[in-house]
């Protein structure tokens, strides 16, 4: 394997104590998730000389200074912050440490790691959280327009281009390939021979970037609610798997609720009718009365509503969605449906960049995502190339949505990087000639996940030769998260301890 821009420069390990804040998304604030809270002075296989973190002394904090561009020292360095927590069982030898990359891209692993099933592995495994470049204390990217939030695909495209201009020569350097090289520098600085890698959501893309570059340092892999990094056919880019997945999830969750199942015996048929109806005749409310007007329910709005439905308790549940659809289609009362469109827009606005960096999100995706245009194509030609590629897709690609109707809803993703500058030097997610490692691999997917649905996560099976695929019934995104119940996390813990996993262990909701 030939690896461009491998870690040829040494990393500098620097003790430090960043100042993170509270957790987000309704998840727990940073803390040890079990009653066995380790002391920073407890025996640990890694990072034992690092100081305790100032705001949570159960963790040790450190940084590794890495080049912004490993082929251009003039761009300086970025301090990659990491956090180590010791295993809790001193009566047995420690097993491999578990390294975690966050999702997003743009999410801070330190500000919000309550979704991790740490209590299921921390008895014998140290935990190492690595904050990616561009996030948190690791050279945070702030872009005012993106952080404030935008309300349309066009505004998002413009704000993303402004963010790229602000990053200047470094705009190319926040993709998963560079983040994986940073992870390797952290590993070397801590002198960790091999480790277990856990990542959820977009963190699995970084995990794949690392696995194809440094397979000799991997003991096991867990990919939770993941996305395949190999998207040369643009399946993930277009979102081909999503329409059927959204409808499947609504039907599945409804079937598990007796009252919903009784009232709506065929959710798929009802939702298909809704999509077909609004494709032909969008539902509009032009008044200022409730729901706030003007509001239009078209195919794009239905996408936003379906994408907001799922197994997590703070997401829209199937019964009110199906009730709103039935009221609009069967009784001519679209009030509830219009309100759902208001409450669940396609673009949810800004965020606190210290918790979630929209600038890093754009910089990472515009480096990583395969698009219908080549990265070296002039910006002026890309929109036409995108439209040509869209027109070439079969008309039923996004059924029950029309091709153009679905594309209108997906415009924030499809158009995000149209104005991103041609890279000075491209670091791909997967290096040329990439081969995935033959190491024990567990792939988890919540059967109620609408963000990385099973239809998407299953594509990872084509990459890893020793993969076990385990659905987690009743779980949504981040399937092993404690707030879905114990089963997913327990399965991860057993796998990391034994390198074995029963793929049918979590087929029953509530296990």
N, C-alpha and C positions, 0 to 999 in steps of 0.2 A: 504494500500500500504506500503510495506517495502522498505525503501530507504537506500541503503548502502552509507556510507560516506557523509551523509547529513552535512549541514554547522554547525558543532558542535562548531567550534572555532569562536570567535567574530572577526569582521573585524574592522580595524582602519581607520577612515576617515581622510585623510590628504590633506589639500589644496595644490595645485601645479599648475605649469604653464609649461607644456611640450612645446617642440619646434617643431611642425610639419611643413611641407612644403606645396608645391602647390598641386593642384588636378591633377589627371591623367585621362587617357582614353578619352581625349577630353572633359571631363566634367568640370564643374565650380569649381574653387578653393573654400575652405571653406568660406562661407559667408551666411548671412541671405538671402534666395532666394526671398524675396519680398521687396516692397518699405517700408514696415513697419519694420524698423530695431530696435529690442529691445535694450534698454540700460541694461548693467549688473546690474544697480541699480533698474530696474523696478521690480514691485511686481511680485514674482514668487512663485509657490507652493512648489518648491523643490530647494535645493541648494542655497538659498538666501544669505548665509553667505560666500560662496566660492568666491575667488578672480577672477577677469576677466582674461581670457587667455592672455598671453603676446602678441601673434601675431594676435589675433582677439578678440577685447574687447566686441563684441556682445555675446560672450560665457563666461561661468564660467568654470574653470578647477578644478578637484580634483582627488584624488587617494584613493583606498582602498587596504590596504595590506592584501593579502590572502595567505594561505599556498600553497606551490607548491604541496604538498601531504597532504591531510587532515588527513591521518593516519600515517604520518612519519614527525614529526616536524623538524627532522635533515636536511631536504632538504631546509629549509628556506622559504622565502616568495617571492611573486611576486607583484609589485605595479600595480594594475589594474586602468588604467586611464579612466576617464569619463569626459563628456562635457555636460553642461546644457545651454540651451537657453530658455529665458522666453517667454511666450505667449505675444501677442501684443495687444490684446483687453482688456483694463482695465475697460471697461464699463459693462462687464458681468463676472459672476463667472467662474473661470477656470474649465475645465473638466480634466479628467485623463491625466497625462503626457504620452507621447508616447516614449517608449524605443525602441532603434534601435540597432540591431546586424548586423555587416557587413557580406558580402559574402566572397567568395574565395574557401575554407578557406585560410586565409593569408592576406586578404585585410585590409588596415588601414581605419577605418571609419572616422578618423580625417583628414587624408591626402586627402581623396576623398569622400565627401558626396554630391556632386552636383547632383547625380542621385535621391536623395530623394525628394518626393513631399511635402516638408515641408510647402510651401506657402499655401497648401490646408488644413493644420491642425493647423498652428501656431497661429491663432487668439486666440483660447481658450485652446490650449494644450501646456504645456512646452514640450521641446524636450530633451531627454537624450540619448546621444550616448555613448556606452560602447565599449571600445577597448579590444578585447579578449587577453587573455594571449598568449604570443609568437609573438605579432604583435605590431608595432609602439612603443610607450613608455611603453607598458605593457610587459616588459621582452622580447624584440625582439629576435627572433631566426635568426641567420645568419649562413649559411652553404655555404662555398665558392663555391663548385662545382655546387650546385643548383642555387646559385645566379648568377653565371657566365653564366649558360645555358649549356645544353647538347643536342646532336644531334641524339641520338638513345635511344631506350627503354632500352637496356643493360646498357648504360652509366647512364641513369636516375636511374635505379635500384641500380647501384653501388654507385652513389652520395647520394641516399636516405639512403642506409645502413651506409655510412660515417656520415651522419647527425645524424642518430640514435646513433651512437657510441659517437659522440660529446655530445649529450644530456645526455647520460649515464643513471643514475637511474631515471631521469625525463622524459625519452622518452615516457613513458605511459601517461603523465599528460597533454596532449594538445588536447584531444578529446572533443567533444561537451558536454559530460556529465560534465566534469570538468569546462568548460566554463559556462555552465548553473548554476553551483554552485557559480561561481564568480558573475554572474548577480544577483543572490539572495543576495550575500553579499553587492553589491552596493545598491540594493533596501533597505536592512535593514539599512545600514549606512545613507542613505538619509531619512529614515523613511517614505517611500512611501507605503501607505496601499495597493493600487492596481494601475495598469497601463494598458495602451493599448500597445500591442507588435507589432511592424512592423519589418519585415525582408524580404530581397530579396535574391534570389539565395541560396547559401549554408548557409546563415544566418538563413534560415528557419529550418535547421537541429538543430541548437542551440535552436531556438524557440520551436521546438517540445520537445527537451530535457528538457527545462525549464517547458513547459506546463504540462508535465506528472509528474513532481516533485513538482511543487508549484502552483497548479491550483487555490488556494484560493486568490492569489494575481493578478489574471488576470481579466480584465474587458472586453477586446476584443482582437482579434487576426487578423492580416493581414499577409498572406503569399503570397508574390509576386514572381512569377517565381521560385517556390520551388521544392524541392525534398522530397519524402517520406523517413522518417527515418527508417521505418520498411521495411527491404529488406531481410527478411529471405529466400526468394526464389531466391535471387541474380539477380532479374530483372534489377535493376539499375546498379549493379556491371557489368553485362555483356553488358549493353547498348541495351537491346532487343528492346526498343521502338524507338531507334534513326533512323535506316535506313528508315522506312516508314515515320517518322516525317520529316526528311530532304527533302525527295522527295515531300511530301505534301507542305512544306513551299515554295520550289522553284516554284511549280506549282501555288500556291496561289498568291505569289508575282508577278509572270509573268502575271497572269490573270488580275491583277490590272494595268498593264502597257500596254496600247493599242498596241504599236509597238511590244512589246514582245509577247503578246497574238496572234497577227496576224502572226508573223513569226514562232512561236512555239506553235501550238494548242494543243500538247500533250507532255508536258515536262516530265511527268512520264515515258512514253514509251521511250523517247530519253535517259533519264538517266538510265533506266533499260538496254537498249541496250549497253550503255557505260560501265556499271559495268560488264555485261556479256562478253563484248569484252575484257576488260583488264584482266578479270579473266582467260580467255583462252590464251590471247596473250598480255602481258604487252607492252606498247608503250615506246620505249627507244630512247634516244638521247645520243649517246656516244661521241659526239664531244664537243669541248670547245666553240663552237659558241653559239649565243643567241638562246634560253635561255641557261644559263650556264649549261654545261654538266659535268659529265654525269647525266642525269635525267631519272627517270623511272616513268611512270604513271601506277600503278597497283591498286588493290583494296584499299590498304592503302592510296595511294595518293588521290584517289577519295574521300575517307572519309574526309581527311584533307580539300579538296576543298569544299565539301558539308557542313562541320561543320563551314566553314568560310563564308558561305552565310547566309544572314538574313536581317531583316528589318532595322537594325541600319545603318545609313548613311555611316559609315566607313567600313562596311562589303561588301563582294563581292555581287553584284546584279545578279539576274537570267539571264538577257539577255547575258552578256559576257560569262557566264558559258555555257549556251545552245548553243551559237554561236561556242564556242570552241569545244564542244562535236560534234556538227553537222559537223564542218570542218574536224575533225579527222575521224569520222565514214563515212561520205558521200562523202568527197572530198579528203581523204588521206593526209590532211595537219594538222599535230598535233602540229604545232608551238605554237599556242595560248594555247592549253591544257597543253603542257609542261611548258609554262611560268606560268600558274596558279598553277601548282604543286610546282614550285619554290617559288612563291609569297605567297602560303598558305600551309606551311608545317604543319604536324601533331603536331610537338613540336616547339613552338615559341621562345624558348630560355630563357635567364635570365631576371632579373628585379632588380630594386632598392629595396632592402629588407625593407627599411623604408616605402615604399609605398605598396609593396606586398612581403610578406615573403614566398619564396618557401619552406623554412625549416618548417615553421608552417603549410603550406599546406600539406606537406608530413606527419608531425607528427599528424595532425588532422585526415587526411584520413586513415592513417594506424592504428589509434585507432578506428575510427568509422565504416569503411566499413566492411560489412559482406563479407567473401570470401569463396571459396570452401574448404579452409583448416581452421581448428580451430586455434585460436590464440596461443594455447599451443602446437601445432604441431611443431616438430623440423624443422628448416629451411631447412635441407637437404632433406626433403620429400615433400616440398610444390610444387615445380615445377612439379613433377610427379602427384601430386594430382590435380593441375590446369589443366594439359593436360588431365587427366582422366575425369574430370568434363566437359571440353570442348568437348571431343569426345562423351560424353553421350547426348549432346544437339541434338535435331532434326536437320537434315541437312539444313532445310529451316528456321532456327531460325532467321537469319539476312537477309532474302531475301530482295532485289535481290542479296546481297553479299553471297558468299560462307561462310561456317562456318569458315574455316581456314583463308580465305582472310580477313574477318572482324576482326578476332582475331589478325591478324598481325597488322592491323591498330590500334586496341584497346590495343595493348601490353603495351604502357606507363601506362595505368590505370591498366590493368590486372596484370602486373608484378611489379608494383610500390612497393608493400609491401612484396614481397617474402622474402627479407632478413631483414625485421624489427624484432627486438628481441622479444622473448616471454615476454609478460608484467609481471612485478612484481605484479601489482594489476590492474585489469581491471575495468574501470568505463564505463559502456555501455551508448550509446546514450539514450536509453529508459530503465528505471529501470525495474527489474523483476515485472511482473504483471501490467505493465503500463496501465493506462486508460487515454484517452484523455478527456480534460475538456469540459463540456457542456456550453460553452460560445459562444457568437456571433463571427463568424469567416468568413472572406472574403478571398477567394483564387483567385488571379489574374493570368492570363496567356496571354502573347502576342501571337497572332496567327502567327507571323513571327519569333518566338523564336526558334533557333536551339540549344541553350545551355541547356535549361530546357523546351523542347517543351511541348505543351498542353498534348500530350500523357503521359508524365511523371507527369506533375503538377496535372492532373486529379486524379491520384492515391491518392492524399491527401484527396479526398472526402471520402474515406473509413475510415479515421481516426477520423474526427471531426464531431460530431453529429449535430451541428448547423451551418454547412458551406454553404455559397453561393459561387458558382463558376461563375466568370465573365471573359469571354474572352475580350481582348482588341485588336480590329482590327487595323492592321497596326503597332503594337508595337512588339518589340523584347524582349530581355532579360531585366529584371527590367522594367516590363510593365508599371508601374506608373511613370516612369522617365519623367521629363518635356520635354526632347528633342524628345519625341514621340508625343507631343501634350498634350492637357489639360485633355482629358477624364479620363484616368486612375487615375491621381492624384485627380481630382475632385471627382471621385467615392470613393477613399480612405477617403478624407476629409468628405464627406457626411456620410459615414459609421461610422467614428470615432465620429462624432457629434451626430448621431441618432441611431446607431447600426442597420441600415437598408441599403440595397443596392439593386439596380435594376440589375439583372444579364444580362439584355439586353441593358444596358445603353451605352456600348461602342462597339456595333456590327458593326458600320459604321466607316470606316477609316476616319481620319481627324476630328472626333468630338471633 
